[in-house]
Amino acid sequence: MTPTPMPRTLTGKVAADRVVTQTIPRVPVSTIEAFRQLSDLTCTVSDAMDTLGIAAAVPGHVLQPMLPGQRIVGPAVTVRNIERRDQIHAAAQGKVNRMGETEAHNLAEPGDVVVIEGLLGCSNLGGQSATIGHRQGEAGVIVDGSIRDPDASRSLGFPVWCRGVTPITGKWRLETVEINGPVSICGVQVNPGDLVCADDAGVCFVPHAHAEAVLEQARLIDAGDARRKDDIAAGVDVATLVTRRYK
């Protein structure tokens, strides 16, 4: 059994009553590793969730990989940002920064994925924040919104998926209002502890309660795909291929 992590000292970047929980539900490490072994990660997981009636996949043209060629699997630590009502110039002059994703980095365990419900047009994650996430051993970050300083995360080999990049800071434009509560990512509800699978094709959010069922279906699909690939490589003619049932 995985030991329960000790409570962390909060940073104060977000009010303590806005941190819904410090301890997220976790699927077994063996389950995470089994997802990692899938050949075509998000494609297979998306197909498995279709079979189970779970609509929780986001294509790569929406959440774009900033570091192509990476694939990650890990539990979600969630952040919810909203637009600030303050006048931007006044907030900048007063140095009033209400971004609080660093609290998620503070609470994350190695292998976790920080998932941010954010804003477009201003940054929800900058280079220093990505550097902290990398140092904490996080698997990566998913941002429904914009980021900046993409070269920082790329130079570290730290995977980030987002809607796009911007030079505009979020320090004076957004406010982090909740950590480890439910978030909406491109129309998909994601809860802390849900399993995040991401690669060049996109991002899948596997509900914690359905992780084992999705894995079982994904393994069946993966095995069928492997058999069909073997038949293609062996020269089985197309007419025969289309009559064989692989999944």
N, C-alpha and C positions, 0 to 999 in steps of 0.2 A: 504494500500500500504506500502511495506517495505521501510523505509527511506534509501536514498543513503548514504553509509558510508563516513565520511570526509577523505580527502587524508591523508596518513600517511607520516611521515618524513622517507625518505629512509635511509637505513643503510650505503650505499656506498659500500657494498660487491660486487655489480654489478653496472656497469656504468648506470646512469639514463636513457640514451637513449636505453639501453637494457631491460628496464622495459616497455613492450609494453603498458600495462594499469594497473592502480591500482584498477579499478572498473570492476569486471567481471559481465557478464549478469547472472541473477539469476532466477531460476524457483520459483514459489510461495512456501512458507513454507508448505502450505497444500498439494501440490503435493509431496514434499519430504516425508512428513508424510505418505501419501498414499502408496508410494513405500515401506516404512518401514513396513507397515502392510501386505505386501505380504507374504504368507506362506513359499514358497521356493524361496527366493529372486532372486538369479542370474539365477537359472534354469528357472524360470518363465519369467524373463526379457529377457533372451536369446531367449526363444521360441517366445516371443512377437516381438522381433526385427527380427527374422527369417520371421515372417508373413509379416513384413513391408519392408523386403529386406535390413535390416541394419546389416552389419557384424562387430560387435564391442564387442565380448566376448572373454575373454582369460581364458583358463582353469587353475585350481589350481595347476597342476603339473608344469606349466610354471611360473606363479606368485604365489608363495607359501605363505600361511598365516603363519606368525611367531607366532601368538597367536590364535590357533584353538578355534573355538566356537564363534567367533565374527562376527557380520554383521554390515556394515555401508552403509549409503546413504548420499551423500553430493556433492556440486558443486566443480569442479576441479580448483585448483590454480596450474599453470604449471611451470615446471623448465626444461631447456634443458642444459645438460652437454655434453662436447666434450673432447676428449683426448688432453692433453697438449703435446707440442713439446719440452718442456724444459727437460734438463737432470735431472733425479730424484734426484741424490745426490746433485747437485748444488741448486736445488729448496729447498731441505730439509735444507741444510746448510744456505741458505739465508732466510728461514722461509717465503717463498713467497706462501701463501695459496690463491688459486683462486676459492675455493668452495663458492657458493653463495646461497645455498638453504635457508639460514637464512633470506634472503630477502623475500622469499615466506612465511615463518613463520610470518614475520613482517606484511605482507599484508593480511594474512588469517583472516577471521572472524570465530567465533565459529561455528563448524559444517562443515567447509570446509575440503576438502581432498587435500593434496599436492601430485601432480602427477609428477614424475621425469623421464624424458628420460635420462638414465645414461649409465654407463659402467659396464661391467663384470670384476671381478677380483680385483677391488679396491672398497672402500666404497664410496657410494653416500649419505649415511646417517649414522651418528654415534649416540652414546648414548646421548651425550649432545644435539645434534640437535633434536632427538626424544623427549627429555625432554622438550625442548622449545616448540615443537609442541603440546605436551600434555598440557603444561601450558597455551598455547594460546587457548585451547579448541577445537583444530582440531579433526575431526572424525577419522582421520588416515592418512597414507601415502602409496602411491603406487610407487614402484621403479622398472623400467625396467633396472635392473642392480643389483649390490651387495650392501649389507649393512654390518655394523659391530656393535659390542656391542649389540647383540640381547637381552641379559638379561636385559639391561636397559629399553627397551620398554616393555618387558614382565612384569617386576616388577611393572611398572606403569599401566599395563592393557591397553597399547596404541597400537592399531592394526597397523601392517605393513605387506604389501604384497611385495614380491621381488623375484628375480631369485635365490637368495642364499646368503650365508654369507661368510665373509672373514675377516682376521685380518689386511689386508693391507689398509692403509689410502689412501684416494683420494686427500688429501691436495696437494700433489706434482705431481699428475698424471692426474687430470682432471681440467676443467675450466667451470664454469657456464657462458653461453653466452647469455641466454635470460630467462626472467621471464614473465609469462602470454602471451606467444605466442603459436602457435600450436606445439604440440609434437607428436612423433610417439612412441607408447607403444606397443611393440610386434606386430608391423605391423598395429596397429589401430591408426588413427589420432584422437587426443584428443585436444579440444580447451578449453580455460578457460571458466568456467561456465557450461561445459557439466556435466551431472549428473553421479557420480561414485557410482556403487552398487557393494559391495564385501562381500563375505562370504567364507566358507571353500571350496566351489565348484570352485571359481575363481572370476573374476572381469568382470563387464560389464560397458561399457562407453556409456551412453545414450546421443546422441546429444541434445544440448539445444533446438533446434528448433523442435525436435520430442518427447520431454518428455511427453507431454499430450497424444499424439497418442500411444506411447509405453505403458503408464500407462493404457489407455483404453483397449488395447489388453491384457495386463498382468492381469487386473482384471477379464476379461472374462475367461482366462486360469485358474486363481486361483480359480474362482468359480466352474469351471468344475472339477478341481482336487478335490475340497472339496466334491462335490457330489459323485464322484467315490470312494473316501476314505470312505464316509459314507456307500455306498453300500457294499464295501468290509467288513467293520466292521459289517454290518447288516447280512452278510452271503449270499449275492446274489451269485448264482452259477457262475462259470467262463464262461460257455457258454452264459449266459445272459449278463454278464459284457462286453464281447467282441462285443456284438451287439448293445449296447447302445452308443449313441453319447453324449459325455460330453463337448466337446469343439467346 
